[in-house]
Amino acid sequence: MHILGLNCFAHAAAAAIIRDSEFLGLVEEERFLRKKHVGDFPRHSIRWCCDTAGIEPRDLDHIVFYWDPKLGRWERIWHVLKYFPSSLELIKSRWGKEAPMGRLRSILRDELGITDHTELHFAPHHLCHAASSFLTSPYDESAILTIDAAGEWDCTWLGVGKGLDMTCLKTQHFPNSLGLLYGAVTEFMGFRFASGEGKVMGLAPYGDASRFIDAFRKIVREKPDGGYEIDMSYFTYHYKGRPKWFSRKFYDVFGPARPQDDDTMSQHYMDVAAALQLRTEEIGLHMANWLQKKTGQKNLCLAGGVCLNSVMNGRILLETDFDNVVVQPAANDAGTALGGCFWLWNTVMRQPRKYVFDHAYFGPEIPDADHEAAIKSLITPDTEVSWQKVDDAPAEAAKLLSEQKIIGWFQGRMEMGPRALGNRSILADPRTAEMKDILNARVKFREGFRPFAPSVLEDQTGQWFETNYPSPYMILVYDVLPAKRPLIPAVTHVDGTGRVQSVSKEHNPRYYCLIEQFGNLTGVPVVLNTSFNIRGEPICLRPEQAIECFLKTGMDALFLGDYMLIKKTDSAAKQMTEEQLVAAHAHALAADNEE
């Protein structure tokens, strides 16, 4: 039996497919359309899923959509009437998302030829989030916490999973949304809602939280029942559309919004980011602690877009009484496509749980023949690039990294989720502090405050970071051990932390081998890892895109499978002209603002 899960019409559109209890793949539509965070109907993702399963779309037995429009219907109607006529803007915003759901069957038929043979299901949004983490976890019992902007009417879901079932203990209703609060302030900071939240998290350590933390504690108040309450007198997102999300009261406290086209950052906004991030961590810890006491569970499964906040997740792991914290890599809405499949298979159909999620490499894979064809079509004698097929790509890459070269690493199946985990990555030597600035300015063309992640051999994690608890999906932040910080300054954030990826030899032997050989050469079993893209663009899907990114940035080398491409310069990043840098930054900023 084939079950397809999908989400769309908002952001992070994606599709996933399972065959009985076997998870076959997940991919986000942005990778095909080359525009970040798109909410378009995921026709390309669905076709890829069916190709991966070896079937036609019409052969699907079930399709699960990540949203049940019947839930919270009367609450939404009452809310609109309460704020009418101002709420007309909110109606327009919601209508753009919910209107296509009523004709989803006809869209599936017209786009993909899917007939009435395929049964269509509308699943509760937060149960899709919960299922994506719990039903694919190794635990038969677990507390579950999902936090996002909004799903139907709920914004946060606290519950417990036992066997095939997930039982709700408490919800937070719109507009009391930690995700919308964080997203609204992200817009205030000059970034994009449902896109720039990671930038705010990365900016926060540069700020002084004490300046605005009392204000955020007034805005978001903890409740003794494990919930929280937002003082909506500061906001208007509950009845107005973007970007009119703030009342005069908010501006009186925090000042004017930062323009989106401003590529500078003042201390004022750093302090706002620091306070917002700290309050988010405090509320996350408050809910997790209540849930642990309420359920007595030692395992916690997290999901929802807010649970991409790796700093909050790390604190929940290390500062609560939970022994285990599970966050699958596509914790945002893309992961609901995965969760919808298992919600139907396990919870609704009562099929036994057999699948355990243990790695992230479930996206498209490119045949080696396509790598060679892409090279031959794009690398001409005039491109100043040499290429060859090598016997040991990890060893060659490790040697180049040890010589301070910046490389593109394009291998195997693409990772699912927003973070590159060693198959669609740009890699560099973490041992020099200047590498961070070089990468931001001359390769990624992004803001200088943005940090880079350390990829470390799984069995040596505890020798470099405060815990050896596995973090395979770059979704937990740990302190770098003080004695190790001078050895890996390029991946040690300004507050002494790192967003860790622990690399397993079992699940990614090729990447593990690269890091291991780099460690043999340098004594440091850690490499700098960032996603294979530039600011404003999705992660590369095709080898042609990887080559184009390689050619227009300061990367020195590129590995497409076993093919090695090297620029005929000593240091590509340092030899970029000022004119090239200005043009590249302008292009990246424009793409970023067009999301």
N, C-alpha and C positions, 0 to 999 in steps of 0.2 A: 504494500500500500504506500502510495506517495502522497505526502502532505506538504503543501507549500504555504509558508507564512510570508506576509508582506505588510509593509507600512508605507504610507505616502500621503500626499495632499497637505503636508505641513513642512517638515524638514527631515533630513537624514533618511530619505527613502531607501528601502532595501528589500531584498527577498532572500529567503532561506528555504531549504528543502530537506526533508528527512524521508528515508525509506524504512518503514516500520519504525524501529527504535534507533536506526543508524542515521546520524547527522552527516549529510553529504556536502553542504556548502552554504555560504552566505556571502553576499557582496552588496555594496552600496551603489546606488544608481549614479552618484556623483563621479565614480571612477570611469564610467562610460561617457557621460555627458561633458566631463571636464569642467564642471562648475560645482564649487563646494556647497555642501549641505542642501542640495536640491530636494524639493518635495514632490517632484514629478512622478506620475505613474511609472513604476519601475519596469518598463517593458523589456529593457536590455537585461536587467538583473534576473527577471523571471525566465527569459529565454536561456540565459547562461545556466541557471539552476536546472532547467529541464534537460539541457544538453549534458550537464554533469551527471544527471541521473539516467541518461540514455533514453529519454522519453520525449514525446511531443507535449506541448501545453495541454492539449485536449485529453491527454491520458491521465492527468492529475485526478486523484480521487477526492481530495479535499483542499480547499483554500481557506486560510484563516487570516482575517483582517484584524489589525491591532487595536480596534476601537469599536465600542458598542454604542451607537448613537442614541439608543433607547435609555441608557443609564443617565441619570441626572437631568432628564428632559424637563421635568416640571420645575426643578430648581433653577434651571437656566431661564426658563420662561419668566418665573417670578423675579429673578435677578434683573432681567432686561426691563420688565415693567417698573421695578423699583427705581431704576436710574434713567428711565425714559424722560426726555428724548436723547439725552447725552449718549445713552447706550446704543444708539444707532450705529456708531462707529464700531462698537464691539460686535454687533450683529454682522456687519459686513466682514469683519475679520474672521468670525467663526463660520460664516456662511461659505467663505472661500475654502474652508477646510472640510466642512460637513456636507455641503451640497453634493459633491461627487459620490459620496457614499451611497446615496439613494439610487444611483445608476451604475454602481460598481459592476454588477452582473453584465450590463450591456457593454461597459468598457472592456471587460475581460473577453467578451464574445467578439467585439469588433476588432480589438487589438491583437488577440492571440488565438481566436477560434475556439475558445473554451465553451463547451456546451453545458446543458443541464445535467449531464453525467457527473460533472464535478460539483460537489456540495460546497456551498459558501457559508462560512461561519463568521460572526462578528464577536470578537472576544473582548472582555473587559481589559482596558489598557494596563492597569496596574497588575492584573493577574498575568498578563504577558510579560511584564518586567519581572515579576516574582518568579514565574516559571523559568525564565531564561537563566536565572541564577540557581534557584533551589532544585528544580527537577533535573538539572544537568550536573548537580554537585555530587560529591561522594557520600553525602550525609542523608540518612533516612529521616532524621529530625533536625530542624534548624529554626531559629528565629529568622524572620525576613523583614527587611526594611527597604522600601522603594521610595525614592524622592525625585520628583521632577517638576516641571513647570505646571502642567495640568493634564489630566487624563479624564475625559468626560467631565466629571465634577470634582473628583478627588485629585489632590496634589501630592499627598504623602500617604503611604499605606504601611501599617505596622501589623505584622501577623506572625503566624507560626506554620511551618510545614511539617507534615508527618506522613510518610509514605507517599501516596499519590495526591494528597489533598493539601491545600493551602487555606488556612482559616484566618480571616481578618479579625484583629483585635481592636484596631483604632484607625481612623482615617482623618486627614486634614482636608477640608473642603476649600474650593475656590471662594474668595481670593487669598486665603491664608496659604501662600505658596512660597516656600523657601527658594524654589527654582525660579519663580517669577521675580522675587525680590533680587536675587543674584543677577538674573538676566536684565532686569530694569536698570540696576546700577551699572551693569556692563555697558548698556546703551549710554548712560550718563557719562561714562568714562570715555566715550568716543569709539567704542567697539560695537560689534554686532551681536544682538540677542541670538542665542542658540548657535553661536560661532566663536565669539570672543571671550567667553568665560574663562578659558584656559589662560588667556593673556592676563586677565585680572589676577588669577591665582599666581602666575609667575611674577607679576609686578608687586604683589603684596609684601614680600620680604624686604623691599626697598623702602617701605613706608614705616611710619610711627603710628601704630594702632591706637595708642593712648589718646591721640588728638580727637578721634571721632567714635571711639568704642562706646562711650556712654550714650551717644546719640543712637547708635545702632541697637544698644540694649533697650532703649526706650521704644524703638520701632518694632523690634522683635522680642516678645516677652515669653519666657518659658512658663508652662503651665504644669501643675503637679501631676496631672494625669498622663504625662508623657508627651503632650502636644506643645504647641506654641501658638501665639496670636500675633498678627501683624497689625500695627496701627495704620489703618488705611487712609488716615488724614494726610499722610505724606505722599500718597500715590493716587493716580487716576487710571491705572491699567485695568481696573475692574469695570470700567465703563467707557474707556477710550482706546483707540488703536494706537499702534506705534507711529511716531515716537513721543506722542503726547501722554506720557506715563507718570508725570510728576505734578504735584500741586505746588503752589507758591511756598508752602511750609517747608518742603524738601529743599528748594533752592535757597531759602533763608538760612538753612542750617549748613548746606554743603556747597553753596555757591553755584555759579553758572556751569552748565554742561560743557565738557570738552568737545570741540568740533571734531567730526569724524575724519576730516582731511588734514588734521594736525598731526604731523609725524614727530612732534616733540612731546615730552612728558615732564610736568612740573612736580615738585614735591607734594603739593596740595593733593593731587590725584593719587599719588603713591600712598599718602596717608589714608585717603578714603578707601583704597583697595585693601590696605592692611586691616582696617577695622572691619570692613565687610567680610573678609576672609576669616578673621578671628571669630566673628559672631556666627558665621556659618559652621565653623568647627564646633563651637560651643553648643549650638542647637543640635547638630548631628550627634555629639556625645551625649547630650541630654536624652534624646530619643533612644539611642542605643542602650544607655544604662537603664532606662525605664523598661525597655523591651527585655533585657537580660533578666532583670528582677521579676518581671511579670511571667516570663516563660520558664526561667531556670535553665535555659539552653546554654550550651557552651559553643555552639556554632552559630554564625550569623551570615546570611546571604544578602548582599547589597545589590541594588540595580536602580536604574533611572539616571537621567542626565546629570543630576547633582552628584551622583556617585562616581562620576569621572573625576571628581575633586580628590586627587590622590593624597593631598595633605590631610584632609578630613579623614579619609579612609585609614591612613597610617596611624593617626591618633586614636581612631576607634579600635584598631588592632592592639595597639600598645597600651592604651589607657583605660580599657574596660575589662570586664571579667570574661569576655569571650576568648576562647582558646584559638578559634579558627575564624577567619573572615574571608568569604568568597566573593569576588567581583569578577564576572566574565568580561572580556575586553571590549565588547560592544554594549556597554552598560547604558548607552543612550538609546534613543528610539529605534535605531537600526537593530538593536538586539531584541526588540519585541517581535521581529519576524521569526527569530529563533524560538523565543518563548511561546509564541502562538502555536507553533508546531507541536511542542511537547505538552502544552496545556491541553490541546485536543487529544493527543495520543494517550497521555497518561491520566489526566484528571477527568476528562470527559468520557473517553473510550475505555478507561480502566485497564489499560495495558500495563504490564509490569515495567518498572524502571530498569533499564539495562545500560543506558548510555551515560558515561561520565565525561564531562568536558575537561580536557587536560592540555590542550594547546590551541593556538589561535590561527593556524595555517589552513584556512578553509576557503580561500578565495581562488581566483583564476590562476592557472599555471600556463606558462608560455613554452611551447616546444623549442628545443635547441635550434632546429632548422629556422625558426622565425627569428631567433637572435642573429644568426648569420645573415639572413636575408635583409634584416634591418640595417646591419652594419654596412653591407655592400651597397645599399641604396642611399645611405646618408653620409658615409665616410668616403670622401674623394681625395685624390692626391693633394688638393688645395687646403684640406682641413687641418693639416699639421697634427694629425693623430695617427699613431701606429697601432696595429691590432694583431692579435694572434690567439689561437686556442692553446691553453696551458693545461698541464697535467694535474697541477695542484693549486687551484684557485685560492683556497684559504691561506696557504703558505705564501703565495705571491702577494696577496692582499695584506697579510700581517707584516711582511717585510716593508711594503710601501708605507703602511701606517707608522711603523717604527722610524721611518725616515721623514715623518711629519707631512706626508702626503694626505690629501683629502680624497676619499674614494666613494663612488657610488656602488652599492651592493644590491644587485637585482637577481633574485634566486627563487626557485621553487614556486610554491603556492603563495599567493598574496595573503597577508594577515587580514583578519576581520577586525573591525573597529577602527577608531581614529588614529591609533598610534602604531608606528612602524616597529616591528619586533625582530628585525634582522633578515627579512626577505625583500623588503622595499625600503632600504635604508641608505642614508649618507653617513659614512663613518669617518672618524678622525682620532688622532692621538689625544688622550685626555691629560697628558702630563705637563702641558704648558698653558698658562692662563690666557695668553693671547689668542689661542685657538678659538675660544668662544667668540671673541670679537670678530675674528676673521670670518668665521662661518656665518654669523649674523649679517655682517656687512657685505660679504663678497660671494656668498653661496646662497643663503636663504633670502637675502635682501629684506630682512625684517627688523623689528625693533630690537635695540641693543640690550634691553633688559631680559629678553627671553632666554630661559635656561635650556641646557641640553642634558639628556639622560645618560646615565652610566649603564652599560650592559656588562654584567659581571658573571663569571662562571658560577653556576648555582651552588656548587659545593664549596665555594670560597666567599659566599656573600657575607657571612658573619665575621670574616677577617677584615672586611672593609667598611661594613655598616653596622649599626647598633643591634641588629638582629639578623639571624640566619633564616627567618621565616621566608619562604619562597614568594617572589613577586614577579611571576613570569610575564605579566601583561603591562608592566610599566604603570601600575595603577595604585601603588603604595609609595609614600615618601618616607624615607628613613634618614636619620642623622648619619653623616659620614663620620667615621671614627676620627677624633681629633688628630691622632698621629698620622692618619692617611690623607688628610685634607691637602697638605702641601704636595703630595704625590699625584693627585688627580684634580688640580684646580679648575680645569675646563668643564668638569661635570659636578663640581661642588658649588651649590647655589650660594648666594650672598649670606644666607642664614645658616650655612653649614650642612645643608641637607642635599639629598639627591633623589630623583624620581627613578627608583631602581627597576631594572629589568634583570632578573636572574635567569640565566640561559641554561636550559637542560640539554644534556648530551643526547638523551633519548628522543626529544621532540624536535630539536634542530641541530643535528650533528655537524652540519657544515658550518654554521655560525659559531657553534661551540668550539670547533677546531680552529677557526680563525682567531678567536679570543685566546684560546689556549696557546697557540703559536706566538701571538703577540706577547703574551705573558712570558713565554720562554725567552723571547728576544729582549724584553725590557724589564722583567720582574714585576710587571703590573698586569694582572689578568682582567683588565677593565678596558673597554673602548667607549668612545663617545658615539652615541647613536641618535640620529634625528631622521625624520621621515623624508623619503625621496620625493621632494617637491620644493617649490619656492613659495613664498608668501602669496596667498590668494589663489593657489592652484591645488587641486586634489593630488593625492599620492599617485605616482606613475602606475598605469595599468599595463601599457604596452612597451616593448623594447624601444620603439621609435620615440616614444615620449621620454624614456630614460636617456636616450642619446641626445635629444634636443636639450634636455635639462643640463646634461653634462657639458654640452658645447657652449651654452650661454651663461654658465656660472664658473666659479673659480675652482671647480673640482679638478683634480690632477689625473685621476684614473677612474675607469668604470669596468665593473665585472658583470657581464650578462651570462649567467651560467658559468661555463668554462672559458668564455671569451674575455680577454683582457684588452682594454683600450687605454692607451696612455698618451697624454698630450706631450708634444715635443718642446716643453718648456721646463725650467727648473722648478718654478712655483706658479701655477696657473692663477691662483687667487691673488698673489702679490703683483702679478704682471697685468692685471686688468687695468685699463686706463680709467681716468676720472670720468671721461665721457661715457664709457661703457657702464660704469657704476651708477651714474646719475640716471641714465636711460633705464637700466635694470630696476632700480629702486622705484622710479616713476611707474613703470609697467606693473610692478608687484603691488604698489599702493593702490593703483587704479583697479586691479583685479580684486584686491581685498575689499575695497569699498563698494564693489558691484555685487557682492555675494547676495 
